[in-house]
Amino acid sequence: MGLDVFVVSLEVWSMRPQRQRSPIRPKISTMPRQQTEAGQYLDMYKLTVEKTRLSQELASIEQRRQQINTRLAALEQMVETMEQKAQNVRIEQTTESVDSEKSYKTLYLDY
């Protein structure tokens, strides 16, 4: 994928409005249960499962964040390299135009 395509897709992605995330809500049973020891253990199990799921999701998000940071660093390096190349080309073109101006012989014509 070329850099131009990536830049365009990045611009399109960044123009999308960012929606507000709602807070994570606990899952609620639809039927209320009697307060029993088994019910308490069931609630503890549900909380443990949710905690495990959220921990895995957080690890996944952290991994994705690291991937994004790595890509951003690579892009920054590519931009710096391209800027340096552009400056080198500009300097070469400037020196070539100065050299080519010196090689012309000037003639003055009177009418």
Secondary structure as UniProt FT lines:
FT   HELIX           3..15
FT   HELIX           37..103
//
